[in-house]
Amino acid sequence: MHTERVILCEIDPIVCAVWQYLVHVKPKEILAIPDVDPGGCVDDLHACQEAKWLVGFWLNRATASPRKRPSKWMRDHIRPGSFWGDRVRQTIARQVEGIRHWKIFNRHLHRMSEASLGDVVRRSSIRGRRQALSVRVEQIDYGTLALWCKSRPGQVIVCENEGATWLPFRELADVKTTRAKRRSKEVIWVATNGHGRATPDRHSR
């Protein structure tokens, strides 16, 4: 049973809508979302808009917005289990029951009251997006964001891309992307009790 209180603050309205959909959707509804033909489009699907956005994110991995048509990798059946299809449907359908207790807010975390975020949250997941539909990177005050993350109680996990310096990030993963000769290097900062103390794990150096 999932007992942690989870609050997700998402500034991208489309991403927020997809999360809201996943929190409430039934597994059988996920399993009923059809495939997209290699030359097809998500607009042809008989599904709600949120489901179409969900599928769109799985048509081309690591994109800032949902796609309308399958990527070349998907069309060429490269790593078929990594794109929208039966394997992805089954995985999502199994997982949605585990996030029923999540609270999703379409707003910047600084606009959330401490009553909503601070002391009542045992574990918070805050996603930083370098490309978002509703805010530009230059609008984010990373100094304030860093202080806020360090002040959170419980376990705090912050994920970013390589090059971010607003927290003392360490390497997490170096993965191949769907773009030729391009890799995605991701970093992470983990702390306990909101005091910037790293949580020991097998990746610690």
C-alpha positions in Angstrom: 0.0 0.0 0.0 1.3 3.4 -0.9 1.4 5.7 2.2 3.5 8.6 1.1 1.8 11.9 0.3 2.8 13.0 -3.1 2.3 16.5 -4.6 3.3 17.2 -8.2 3.6 20.8 -9.3 3.6 20.9 -13.1 3.8 24.2 -15.0 3.1 22.6 -18.4 -0.7 22.5 -18.7 -0.6 19.5 -21.1 1.7 17.4 -18.9 -0.5 18.3 -15.9 -3.6 17.2 -17.8 -2.0 13.9 -18.6 -1.0 13.3 -15.0 -4.6 14.1 -13.9 -5.9 11.7 -16.4 -3.6 8.9 -15.2 -4.5 9.5 -11.5 -8.2 8.9 -12.3 -8.3 6.6 -15.4 -9.2 2.9 -15.0 -6.7 0.2 -16.2 -9.2 -1.1 -18.7 -9.5 2.3 -20.3 -5.7 2.4 -20.8 -5.8 -1.0 -22.4 -8.6 0.1 -24.7 -6.5 2.9 -26.3 -5.6 1.7 -29.8 -2.3 1.7 -31.6 -1.3 4.4 -34.1 -0.6 3.1 -37.6 2.9 3.9 -39.0 1.4 6.5 -41.3 -1.4 7.5 -38.9 -2.1 10.3 -36.5 -3.2 10.5 -32.9 -6.1 12.7 -34.1 -7.6 9.6 -35.7 -7.9 7.8 -32.3 -11.2 7.3 -30.7 -10.1 8.6 -27.3 -10.2 11.6 -25.1 -7.8 14.4 -25.6 -5.7 13.5 -22.5 -5.3 10.0 -23.8 -4.2 11.3 -27.2 -1.6 13.5 -25.5 -0.4 10.4 -23.5 0.0 8.4 -26.7 1.7 11.4 -28.4 4.5 11.4 -25.8 5.1 7.8 -26.5 5.3 8.3 -30.3 8.7 10.0 -30.0 10.6 9.6 -26.8 12.2 12.5 -24.8 10.1 15.3 -26.3 8.8 18.4 -24.6 5.4 18.1 -26.2 3.2 15.2 -27.5 3.7 14.3 -31.1 1.0 13.7 -33.7 2.7 11.0 -35.7 5.1 8.1 -35.0 8.8 8.9 -35.1 11.2 7.2 -37.6 12.4 4.8 -34.9 8.9 3.8 -34.2 8.0 3.4 -37.9 11.2 1.3 -38.4 10.4 -0.9 -35.3 13.6 0.0 -33.5 13.1 -0.9 -29.9 9.4 -1.5 -30.3 8.8 -1.9 -26.6 9.9 1.7 -26.1 7.1 3.3 -28.1 3.3 3.2 -27.9 2.0 -0.3 -28.1 0.9 -3.3 -26.1 3.9 -3.4 -23.8 3.5 0.3 -22.8 -0.3 -0.1 -22.4 0.2 -3.1 -20.1 2.8 -1.3 -18.0 0.8 1.9 -17.5 -2.4 -0.1 -16.8 -0.5 -2.0 -14.0 0.9 1.2 -12.5 -2.1 3.7 -12.4 -3.5 2.1 -9.3 -0.4 3.1 -7.4 -0.8 6.9 -8.0 -4.5 7.3 -7.0 -3.4 9.3 -3.9 -1.3 11.8 -5.9 -2.3 15.5 -5.9 -1.5 17.3 -9.2 -1.4 21.1 -9.5 -1.0 23.1 -12.7 1.1 25.9 -11.2 4.6 26.9 -10.2 5.6 25.5 -6.8 6.2 29.0 -5.4 2.4 29.6 -5.8 1.6 26.7 -3.5 1.0 27.5 0.1 3.2 25.9 2.8 0.0 24.2 4.1 -0.3 22.4 0.8 3.4 21.6 0.4 5.7 22.0 3.3 5.1 20.1 6.5 2.4 17.8 5.2 4.5 16.2 2.5 6.7 13.3 3.4 8.1 12.9 -0.1 7.8 15.5 -2.8 8.6 15.0 -6.5 9.4 18.2 -8.3 10.2 18.0 -12.0 12.2 20.8 -13.6 11.6 21.1 -17.4 14.0 23.1 -19.6 11.3 23.3 -22.2 7.8 24.0 -21.1 4.8 25.3 -23.0 3.8 27.8 -20.3 7.0 29.2 -19.0 10.5 30.1 -20.4 13.7 28.9 -18.7 14.7 32.5 -18.1 11.6 33.0 -15.9 12.7 30.4 -13.4 14.6 31.7 -10.3 16.9 28.7 -9.8 18.5 30.2 -6.7 15.1 30.4 -5.0 14.2 26.9 -6.3 17.4 25.5 -4.9 16.7 26.9 -1.4 13.2 25.6 -1.6 14.4 22.1 -2.4 16.9 22.1 0.4 14.2 23.2 2.9 11.8 20.3 2.2 11.3 17.7 4.9 11.8 14.0 4.3 13.4 12.6 1.2 13.9 15.0 -1.7 14.9 13.9 -5.2 15.6 16.5 -7.9 16.3 15.4 -11.5 18.0 17.5 -14.2 20.0 17.4 -17.4 23.8 17.5 -17.5 25.1 21.1 -17.2 22.7 22.2 -14.4 24.5 23.8 -11.6 21.8 25.2 -9.3 22.3 22.2 -7.0 25.3 19.9 -6.5 24.1 17.3 -8.9 25.8 14.0 -9.6 25.6 11.7 -12.6 22.6 9.4 -12.9 22.4 8.0 -16.4 23.8 8.3 -19.9 21.3 7.0 -22.4 20.9 6.8 -26.1 18.2 9.0 -27.6 16.1 8.6 -30.7 18.3 11.2 -32.5 21.3 9.9 -34.4 24.6 10.2 -32.4 22.8 12.0 -29.6 22.7 10.9 -25.9 20.8 12.2 -22.9 23.0 12.7 -19.9 20.9 13.0 -16.7 21.9 14.1 -13.2 20.3 13.9 -9.8 20.4 15.4 -6.3 19.1 13.4 -3.4 18.8 14.7 0.2 17.2 13.7 3.5 15.4 15.9 6.0 15.7 18.9 3.8 19.3 19.7 4.8 21.1 18.8 1.6 22.6 15.6 3.1 23.0 13.0 0.4 21.2 9.8 0.9 23.7 6.9 0.5 23.0 4.5 -2.3 24.9 2.2 -4.6 25.6 5.2 -7.0 27.2 7.3 -4.4 30.9 8.0 -4.9 
